[in-house]
Amino acid sequence: MAPERESNRERTPTGATAAGRPRTPRLDQPRPPRRRFLPEWDPEAFGRLSEKIARFLGTGRFIVWMTVVIILWVVWNIAAPATFRFDNYPFIFLTLMLSLQASYAAPLILLAQNRQDDRDRVNLEQDRKQNERSIADTEYLTREIAALRMGLGEVATRDWIRSELQDLVKEMEERRHSDGHPGHVVFPAERSERSPGRDADDR
């Protein structure tokens, strides 16, 4: 019996099979970052830099500085001695520099415009949602005001009650004069005040 148990243990080496399995990445842990051969950069930082350059290219200061540099370049290569000239007429190197500047300035300006368009699109979307909320609030307030007006139309106001009382007083005075009895009692208070006198007369 003992040799059989030992042979069974030798047949099922649990540790060896567990160690021989390939390790799978765990789902509860992030993957390690991959090695990249290309340099990484922040697109937001590059976009902000492009906007700064585009803003500087669109100012009068840049035009003035570029004009000054071109004038000094041309004057130096014309008036300076031949040994100190680095770009003789027709100024090919100056043309190359200006074309290089234009080739870099155009994409930077387009990138800045695209970022501005994205911001404008987000602002327009926010304005549209705010306008929709304002319209919904205005419609709700309009319905509430209409309901209040309909409810107030059925409520007796102070002016209406006063006008009704004045009409009743006028009607009662007209009845008093039409009956021809100046001592005719209209109000109960007057009746209670004059009732003892009437009893004395009756006696």
Accessible surface in RSA format (square Angstrom, percent):
REM  Atomic radii and reference values for relative SASA: ProtOr
REM  Chains: A
REM  Algorithm: Lee & Richards
REM  Probe-radius: 1.40
REM  Slices: 20
REM RES _ NUM      All-atoms   Total-Side   Main-Chain    Non-polar    All polar
REM                ABS   REL    ABS   REL    ABS   REL    ABS   REL    ABS   REL
RES MET A   1   165.31  85.6 133.33  88.2  31.97  76.1 105.46  89.7  59.85  79.3
RES ALA A   2    63.67  58.5  57.62  88.9   6.04  13.7  60.60  85.3   3.07   8.1
RES PRO A   3    95.95  69.9  89.81  81.9   6.15  22.3  91.57  75.6   4.38  27.2
RES GLU A   4   110.82  63.6 109.14  82.6   1.68   4.0  39.89  77.2  70.93  57.9
RES ARG A   5   152.67  64.1 150.52  76.7   2.14   5.1  41.26  56.4 111.40  67.5
RES GLU A   6   104.65  60.1 102.95  77.9   1.70   4.0  30.13  58.3  74.53  60.8
RES SER A   7    39.74  33.6  36.98  49.4   2.76   6.4  31.93  68.0   7.82  10.9
RES ASN A   8    81.52  56.2  79.21  76.6   2.30   5.5  26.26  63.2  55.25  53.4
RES ARG A   9   180.49  75.8 166.21  84.7  14.28  34.0  60.94  83.3 119.55  72.5
RES GLU A  10   137.50  78.9 113.15  85.6  24.35  58.0  47.93  92.7  89.58  73.1
RES ARG A  11   182.28  76.5 152.27  77.6  30.01  71.4  56.64  77.4 125.64  76.1
RES THR A  12    95.94  68.2  82.84  84.0  13.10  31.2  72.59  97.5  23.35  35.3
RES PRO A  13    63.48  46.3  55.97  51.0   7.51  27.3  63.08  52.1   0.40   2.5
RES THR A  14   108.78  77.4 101.77 103.2   7.02  16.7  74.60 100.2  34.19  51.7
RES GLY A  15    52.08  64.2   0.00   N/A  52.08  64.2  42.59 116.9   9.48  21.2
RES ALA A  16    65.79  60.5  43.99  67.9  21.80  49.6  53.43  75.2  12.36  32.8
RES THR A  17    76.32  54.3  67.54  68.5   8.78  20.9  64.76  87.0  11.56  17.5
RES ALA A  18    64.96  59.7  48.24  74.5  16.72  38.0  48.97  69.0  15.99  42.4
RES ALA A  19    88.18  81.1  51.26  79.1  36.92  84.0  62.95  88.6  25.23  66.8
RES GLY A  20    63.63  78.5   0.00   N/A  63.63  78.5  35.73  98.1  27.89  62.5
RES ARG A  21   172.45  72.4 159.81  81.5  12.64  30.1  51.49  70.4 120.96  73.3
RES PRO A  22   119.20  86.9  98.94  90.2  20.27  73.7 109.49  90.4   9.72  60.4
RES ARG A  23   239.24 100.4 203.69 103.8  35.55  84.6  79.67 108.9 159.57  96.7
RES THR A  24   110.27  78.4  94.48  95.8  15.79  37.6  65.60  88.1  44.67  67.5
RES PRO A  25    98.41  71.7  76.87  70.1  21.54  78.3  88.68  73.2   9.73  60.5
RES ARG A  26   148.87  62.5 131.00  66.8  17.87  42.5  56.55  77.3  92.31  55.9
RES LEU A  27   186.25 103.7 150.30 107.5  35.95  90.4 153.07 107.5  33.17  89.3
RES ASP A  28   102.70  71.9  63.99  63.7  38.70  91.5  51.94 122.2  50.75  50.6
RES GLN A  29   100.52  56.2  89.70  65.6  10.82  25.8  25.29  53.8  75.23  57.1
RES PRO A  30   128.86  93.9 102.44  93.4  26.42  96.0 114.18  94.3  14.68  91.2
RES ARG A  31   181.71  76.3 158.80  81.0  22.91  54.5  62.67  85.6 119.04  72.1
RES PRO A  32   111.49  81.3  97.68  89.0  13.81  50.2 103.60  85.5   7.89  49.1
RES PRO A  33   129.09  94.1 102.24  93.2  26.85  97.6 112.75  93.1  16.34 101.6
RES ARG A  34   200.38  84.1 177.55  90.5  22.84  54.4  71.05  97.1 129.33  78.4
RES ARG A  35   218.36  91.7 191.48  97.6  26.88  64.0  81.23 111.0 137.13  83.1
RES ARG A  36   172.56  72.5 139.48  71.1  33.08  78.8  32.88  44.9 139.68  84.7
RES PHE A  37   196.41  98.3 160.39  99.3  36.02  93.7 165.10 100.1  31.32  89.6
RES LEU A  38   144.10  80.3 138.64  99.2   5.47  13.7 138.94  97.6   5.16  13.9
RES PRO A  39   105.80  77.1  90.21  82.2  15.59  56.7 102.03  84.2   3.78  23.5
RES GLU A  40   128.02  73.5  93.17  70.5  34.85  83.0  38.64  74.7  89.37  73.0
RES TRP A  41   177.95  71.4 150.27  72.7  27.67  65.0 146.87  78.3  31.08  50.4
RES ASP A  42    77.28  54.1  64.92  64.6  12.36  29.2  30.92  72.8  46.36  46.2
RES PRO A  43    94.60  68.9  86.50  78.9   8.10  29.4  88.81  73.3   5.79  36.0
RES GLU A  44    90.42  51.9  90.27  68.3   0.14   0.3  35.62  68.9  54.80  44.7
RES ALA A  45    43.55  40.0  37.67  58.1   5.88  13.4  38.77  54.6   4.78  12.7
RES PHE A  46    99.89  50.0  95.91  59.4   3.98  10.4  99.31  60.2   0.58   1.7
RES GLY A  47     2.03   2.5   0.00   N/A   2.03   2.5   1.98   5.4   0.05   0.1
RES ARG A  48   119.56  50.2 118.27  60.3   1.30   3.1  49.28  67.3  70.29  42.6
RES LEU A  49    93.34  52.0  92.09  65.9   1.25   3.1  93.06  65.4   0.28   0.7
RES SER A  50     0.68   0.6   0.13   0.2   0.56   1.3   0.44   0.9   0.24   0.3
RES GLU A  51    13.07   7.5  12.68   9.6   0.38   0.9   4.07   7.9   9.00   7.3
RES LYS A  52   136.50  66.6 129.36  79.4   7.14  17.0  74.10  66.7  62.39  66.5
RES ILE A  53    59.08  33.6  56.77  42.3   2.31   5.6  59.08  42.5   0.00   0.0
RES ALA A  54    17.12  15.7   8.95  13.8   8.17  18.6   9.27  13.0   7.85  20.8
RES ARG A  55   145.45  61.1 135.11  68.9  10.34  24.6  72.40  98.9  73.05  44.3
RES PHE A  56    89.58  44.8  85.90  53.2   3.68   9.6  89.22  54.1   0.36   1.0
RES LEU A  57    30.13  16.8  17.73  12.7  12.40  31.2  17.90  12.6  12.23  32.9
RES GLY A  58    68.85  84.9   0.00   N/A  68.85  84.9  33.79  92.7  35.06  78.5
RES THR A  59    57.41  40.8  52.11  52.8   5.30  12.6  56.86  76.4   0.54   0.8
RES GLY A  60    47.76  58.9   0.00   N/A  47.76  58.9  33.06  90.7  14.71  32.9
RES ARG A  61   165.06  69.3 153.73  78.4  11.33  27.0  38.81  53.0 126.25  76.5
RES PHE A  62    34.98  17.5  34.98  21.7   0.00   0.0  34.98  21.2   0.00   0.0
RES ILE A  63    99.10  56.4  99.10  73.8   0.00   0.0  99.10  71.4   0.00   0.0
RES VAL A  64    92.51  60.9  89.80  81.3   2.71   6.5  92.51  80.4   0.00   0.0
RES TRP A  65   152.48  61.2 152.34  73.7   0.14   0.3 137.66  73.4  14.82  24.0
RES MET A  66    60.58  31.4  54.95  36.4   5.64  13.4  55.92  47.5   4.66   6.2
RES THR A  67    62.40  44.4  60.66  61.5   1.73   4.1  48.41  65.0  13.99  21.1
RES VAL A  68    61.91  40.7  60.66  54.9   1.25   3.0  61.85  53.7   0.06   0.2
RES VAL A  69    78.46  51.6  76.88  69.6   1.58   3.8  77.70  67.5   0.76   2.1
RES ILE A  70    46.13  26.3  46.13  34.4   0.00   0.0  46.13  33.2   0.00   0.0
RES ILE A  71    96.10  54.7  92.99  69.3   3.10   7.5  96.10  69.2   0.00   0.0
RES LEU A  72   113.50  63.2 110.55  79.1   2.95   7.4 111.21  78.1   2.30   6.2
RES TRP A  73    39.39  15.8  33.02  16.0   6.37  15.0  38.84  20.7   0.55   0.9
RES VAL A  74    40.63  26.7  40.63  36.8   0.00   0.0  40.63  35.3   0.00   0.0
RES VAL A  75    80.19  52.8  78.34  70.9   1.86   4.5  80.19  69.7   0.00   0.0
RES TRP A  76   122.50  49.2 119.02  57.6   3.49   8.2 119.47  63.7   3.03   4.9
RES ASN A  77     3.24   2.2   0.00   0.0   3.24   7.8   0.00   0.0   3.24   3.1
RES ILE A  78    97.85  55.7  88.34  65.8   9.50  22.9  90.64  65.3   7.21  19.6
RES ALA A  79    80.71  74.2  45.07  69.5  35.65  81.1  53.51  75.3  27.21  72.1
RES ALA A  80     8.27   7.6   1.26   1.9   7.01  16.0   6.80   9.6   1.47   3.9
RES PRO A  81    80.27  58.5  68.62  62.5  11.66  42.4  80.16  66.2   0.11   0.7
RES ALA A  82    80.39  73.9  59.43  91.7  20.96  47.7  59.72  84.1  20.67  54.7
RES THR A  83   123.81  88.1  87.87  89.1  35.93  85.6  88.23 118.5  35.57  53.8
RES PHE A  84   129.26  64.7 116.37  72.1  12.89  33.5 121.70  73.8   7.56  21.6
RES ARG A  85    89.62  37.6  69.15  35.2  20.47  48.7   0.99   1.4  88.63  53.7
RES PHE A  86   118.14  59.1  83.40  51.7  34.74  90.4  93.68  56.8  24.46  70.0
RES ASP A  87     9.60   6.7   5.95   5.9   3.65   8.6   3.41   8.0   6.19   6.2
RES ASN A  88    90.59  62.5  81.27  78.5   9.32  22.4  25.99  62.6  64.60  62.4
RES TYR A  89   176.72  82.5 154.47  87.9  22.25  57.9 106.95  80.4  69.76  86.0
RES PRO A  90    82.31  60.0  69.48  63.3  12.83  46.6  69.77  57.6  12.54  78.0
RES PHE A  91    23.78  11.9  23.78  14.7   0.00   0.0  23.78  14.4   0.00   0.0
RES ILE A  92   123.66  70.4 122.03  90.9   1.63   3.9 123.20  88.7   0.46   1.2
RES PHE A  93    90.02  45.0  86.68  53.7   3.34   8.7  89.01  54.0   1.02   2.9
RES LEU A  94    17.98  10.0  17.98  12.9   0.00   0.0  17.98  12.6   0.00   0.0
RES THR A  95    85.22  60.6  83.68  84.8   1.54   3.7  64.84  87.1  20.38  30.8
RES LEU A  96   103.19  57.5 100.11  71.6   3.08   7.7 103.02  72.4   0.17   0.4
RES MET A  97    81.85  42.4  78.04  51.7   3.80   9.1  68.75  58.5  13.10  17.4
RES LEU A  98    64.93  36.2  60.37  43.2   4.56  11.5  60.67  42.6   4.26  11.5
RES SER A  99    59.93  50.6  48.08  64.2  11.85  27.3  47.23 100.6  12.70  17.8
RES LEU A 100    88.10  49.1  84.84  60.7   3.26   8.2  88.10  61.9   0.00   0.0
RES GLN A 101    62.04  34.7  52.47  38.3   9.57  22.8  39.80  84.7  22.24  16.9
RES ALA A 102    61.00  56.1  51.51  79.5   9.49  21.6  57.17  80.5   3.83  10.1
RES SER A 103    65.33  55.2  44.42  59.3  20.91  48.2  52.25 111.3  13.08  18.3
RES TYR A 104   144.93  67.7 144.00  81.9   0.93   2.4  95.91  72.1  49.02  60.4
RES ALA A 105    15.39  14.1  13.79  21.3   1.60   3.6  15.13  21.3   0.26   0.7
RES ALA A 106    52.36  48.1  45.94  70.9   6.42  14.6  51.64  72.7   0.73   1.9
RES PRO A 107    74.21  54.1  68.16  62.1   6.05  22.0  70.45  58.2   3.75  23.3
RES LEU A 108    31.61  17.6  31.41  22.5   0.21   0.5  31.61  22.2   0.00   0.0
RES ILE A 109    63.55  36.2  63.50  47.3   0.06   0.1  63.50  45.7   0.06   0.2
RES LEU A 110   105.76  58.9 105.65  75.6   0.11   0.3 105.65  74.2   0.11   0.3
RES LEU A 111    57.95  32.3  56.22  40.2   1.74   4.4  57.47  40.4   0.48   1.3
RES ALA A 112    13.40  12.3  11.15  17.2   2.24   5.1  11.46  16.1   1.93   5.1
RES GLN A 113    95.01  53.1  92.00  67.2   3.01   7.2  32.53  69.2  62.48  47.4
RES ASN A 114    82.26  56.7  81.12  78.4   1.14   2.7  19.31  46.5  62.95  60.8
RES ARG A 115    44.14  18.5  42.24  21.5   1.91   4.5  16.69  22.8  27.45  16.6
RES GLN A 116    79.14  44.3  79.14  57.8   0.00   0.0  34.60  73.7  44.54  33.8
RES ASP A 117    72.68  50.9  69.00  68.7   3.68   8.7  15.71  37.0  56.97  56.8
RES ASP A 118    70.55  49.4  70.01  69.7   0.54   1.3  24.75  58.3  45.79  45.7
RES ARG A 119    90.50  38.0  86.74  44.2   3.77   9.0  65.18  89.1  25.33  15.4
RES ASP A 120    56.79  39.8  55.42  55.2   1.37   3.2  20.66  48.6  36.12  36.0
RES ARG A 121   146.41  61.5 143.36  73.1   3.05   7.3  69.05  94.4  77.37  46.9
RES VAL A 122    82.82  54.5  80.16  72.6   2.66   6.4  82.80  71.9   0.02   0.1
RES ASN A 123    75.58  52.1  74.66  72.1   0.92   2.2  19.31  46.5  56.27  54.4
RES LEU A 124   122.30  68.1 118.52  84.8   3.78   9.5 118.77  83.4   3.53   9.5
RES GLU A 125    68.61  39.4  67.24  50.9   1.37   3.3  31.48  60.9  37.13  30.3
RES GLN A 126   106.73  59.7 103.21  75.4   3.52   8.4  34.83  74.1  71.90  54.5
RES ASP A 127    72.20  50.6  71.03  70.7   1.17   2.8  19.77  46.5  52.43  52.3
RES ARG A 128   114.16  47.9 111.06  56.6   3.10   7.4  64.06  87.5  50.11  30.4
RES LYS A 129   101.53  49.5 100.57  61.7   0.95   2.3  47.54  42.8  53.99  57.5
RES GLN A 130   102.51  57.3 102.51  74.9   0.00   0.0  16.74  35.6  85.77  65.0
RES ASN A 131    85.52  59.0  84.70  81.8   0.82   2.0  17.72  42.7  67.80  65.5
RES GLU A 132    90.99  52.2  84.48  63.9   6.51  15.5  38.96  75.4  52.03  42.5
RES ARG A 133   143.57  60.3 140.12  71.4   3.45   8.2  70.24  96.0  73.33  44.4
RES SER A 134    56.15  47.4  51.23  68.4   4.93  11.4  33.02  70.3  23.13  32.4
RES ILE A 135   101.91  58.0 100.19  74.6   1.72   4.1 101.88  73.4   0.03   0.1
RES ALA A 136    54.74  50.3  48.68  75.1   6.06  13.8  50.99  71.8   3.74   9.9
RES ASP A 137    84.69  59.3  83.39  83.0   1.30   3.1  21.62  50.9  63.07  62.9
RES THR A 138    82.07  58.4  81.13  82.2   0.94   2.2  57.89  77.8  24.18  36.5
RES GLU A 139    92.34  53.0  89.32  67.6   3.02   7.2  30.54  59.1  61.81  50.5
RES TYR A 140   118.51  55.3 118.51  67.4   0.00   0.0  80.69  60.6  37.82  46.6
RES LEU A 141   103.36  57.6 103.36  73.9   0.00   0.0 103.36  72.6   0.00   0.0
RES THR A 142    81.38  57.9  78.59  79.7   2.79   6.6  64.80  87.0  16.58  25.1
RES ARG A 143   144.26  60.6 136.51  69.6   7.75  18.5  72.75  99.4  71.51  43.3
RES GLU A 144    76.12  43.7  75.71  57.3   0.41   1.0  15.35  29.7  60.77  49.6
RES ILE A 145    90.08  51.3  90.08  67.1   0.00   0.0  90.08  64.9   0.00   0.0
RES ALA A 146    47.35  43.5  43.04  66.4   4.31   9.8  46.75  65.8   0.61   1.6
RES ALA A 147    58.82  54.1  47.02  72.6  11.80  26.9  50.72  71.4   8.10  21.5
RES LEU A 148   115.08  64.1 113.03  80.9   2.05   5.2 114.93  80.7   0.15   0.4
RES ARG A 149   177.18  74.4 167.03  85.1  10.15  24.2  52.85  72.2 124.33  75.3
RES MET A 150   146.97  76.1 133.47  88.3  13.50  32.1 114.72  97.5  32.25  42.7
RES GLY A 151    37.08  45.7   0.00   N/A  37.08  45.7  34.19  93.8   2.88   6.5
RES LEU A 152   114.70  63.9 109.00  78.0   5.70  14.3 109.14  76.6   5.56  15.0
RES GLY A 153    67.74  83.5   0.00   N/A  67.74  83.5  35.57  97.6  32.17  72.0
RES GLU A 154   160.56  92.2 122.41  92.6  38.15  90.8  49.62  96.0 110.94  90.6
RES VAL A 155    89.69  59.0  77.52  70.2  12.17  29.3  81.70  71.0   7.99  21.7
RES ALA A 156    55.16  50.7  28.86  44.5  26.30  59.8  34.65  48.8  20.52  54.3
RES THR A 157    72.46  51.5  66.13  67.0   6.33  15.1  62.15  83.5  10.30  15.6
RES ARG A 158   183.76  77.2 172.64  88.0  11.12  26.5  65.12  89.0 118.63  71.9
RES ASP A 159    98.76  69.2  93.39  93.0   5.37  12.7  33.76  79.4  65.00  64.8
RES TRP A 160   139.55  56.0 133.62  64.7   5.94  13.9 118.44  63.2  21.11  34.3
RES ILE A 161    79.44  45.2  78.93  58.8   0.51   1.2  79.44  57.2   0.00   0.0
RES ARG A 162   124.65  52.3 122.48  62.4   2.17   5.2  39.84  54.4  84.82  51.4
RES SER A 163    47.17  39.9  44.89  59.9   2.28   5.2  39.72  84.6   7.46  10.4
RES GLU A 164    70.63  40.6  70.61  53.4   0.03   0.1  13.48  26.1  57.15  46.7
RES LEU A 165   100.90  56.2 100.75  72.1   0.15   0.4 100.81  70.8   0.08   0.2
RES GLN A 166    96.28  53.8  92.88  67.9   3.40   8.1  29.74  63.3  66.54  50.5
RES ASP A 167    78.90  55.3  73.95  73.6   4.95  11.7  26.57  62.5  52.33  52.2
RES LEU A 168    93.05  51.8  93.05  66.6   0.00   0.0  93.05  65.3   0.00   0.0
RES VAL A 169    64.94  42.7  64.67  58.5   0.27   0.7  64.94  56.4   0.00   0.0
RES LYS A 170   126.91  61.9 125.78  77.2   1.13   2.7  74.04  66.6  52.87  56.3
RES GLU A 171    74.69  42.9  73.02  55.2   1.67   4.0  28.25  54.7  46.44  37.9
RES MET A 172    64.27  33.3  62.00  41.0   2.27   5.4  46.52  39.6  17.75  23.5
RES GLU A 173    84.48  48.5  84.21  63.7   0.26   0.6  20.36  39.4  64.12  52.3
RES GLU A 174   117.77  67.6 111.59  84.4   6.17  14.7  44.98  87.0  72.79  59.4
RES ARG A 175   146.29  61.4 145.80  74.3   0.50   1.2  47.43  64.8  98.86  59.9
RES ARG A 176    63.77  26.8  61.92  31.6   1.85   4.4   8.60  11.8  55.17  33.4
RES HIS A 177   144.69  79.1 122.13  84.9  22.56  57.7  82.61  85.1  62.08  72.2
RES SER A 178    90.27  76.3  49.31  65.8  40.96  94.4  52.67 112.2  37.60  52.7
RES ASP A 179    77.85  54.5  54.10  53.8  23.75  56.2  13.46  31.7  64.39  64.2
RES GLY A 180    55.82  68.8   0.00   N/A  55.82  68.8  34.36  94.3  21.46  48.1
RES HIS A 181   110.09  60.2 109.00  75.8   1.08   2.8  63.67  65.6  46.42  54.0
RES PRO A 182   127.87  93.2 100.56  91.7  27.31  99.3 109.25  90.2  18.62 115.7
RES GLY A 183    37.75  46.6   0.00   N/A  37.75  46.6  30.00  82.3   7.75  17.4
RES HIS A 184    80.36  43.9  74.82  52.0   5.54  14.2  44.61  46.0  35.75  41.6
RES VAL A 185    12.37   8.1   5.91   5.4   6.46  15.6   5.91   5.1   6.46  17.5
RES VAL A 186    26.40  17.4   7.89   7.1  18.52  44.6  11.22   9.8  15.18  41.2
RES PHE A 187    91.76  45.9  91.61  56.7   0.15   0.4  91.76  55.6   0.00   0.0
RES PRO A 188   102.82  74.9  98.38  89.7   4.44  16.1  99.01  81.7   3.81  23.7
RES ALA A 189    63.40  58.3  55.21  85.2   8.19  18.6  61.36  86.4   2.05   5.4
RES GLU A 190    54.14  31.1  53.49  40.5   0.66   1.6  20.86  40.3  33.29  27.2
RES ARG A 191   143.97  60.4 143.01  72.9   0.96   2.3  46.14  63.1  97.83  59.3
RES SER A 192    72.29  61.1  54.68  73.0  17.61  40.6  48.63 103.6  23.66  33.1
RES GLU A 193   135.63  77.9 109.13  82.6  26.50  63.1  44.15  85.4  91.48  74.7
RES ARG A 194   109.62  46.0 103.52  52.8   6.10  14.5  39.07  53.4  70.55  42.8
RES SER A 195    45.35  38.3  42.82  57.2   2.53   5.8  32.26  68.7  13.09  18.3
RES PRO A 196    83.30  60.7  74.48  67.9   8.83  32.1  78.19  64.6   5.11  31.7
RES GLY A 197    39.59  48.8   0.00   N/A  39.59  48.8  36.08  99.0   3.51   7.9
RES ARG A 198   130.62  54.8 128.36  65.4   2.26   5.4  48.20  65.9  82.42  50.0
RES ASP A 199    76.64  53.7  74.44  74.1   2.20   5.2  18.87  44.4  57.77  57.6
RES ALA A 200    66.25  60.9  49.17  75.9  17.08  38.9  52.06  73.3  14.19  37.6
RES ASP A 201   123.35  86.4  92.15  91.7  31.20  73.8  31.70  74.6  91.65  91.4
RES ASP A 202   119.93  84.0  84.91  84.5  35.02  82.8  34.02  80.1  85.91  85.7
RES ARG A 203   240.70 101.1 176.19  89.8  64.52 153.6  78.87 107.8 161.84  98.1
END  Absolute sums over single chains surface
CHAIN  1 A    18907.0      16609.5       2297.6      11825.4       7081.7
END  Absolute sums over all chains
TOTAL         18907.0      16609.5       2297.6      11825.4       7081.7
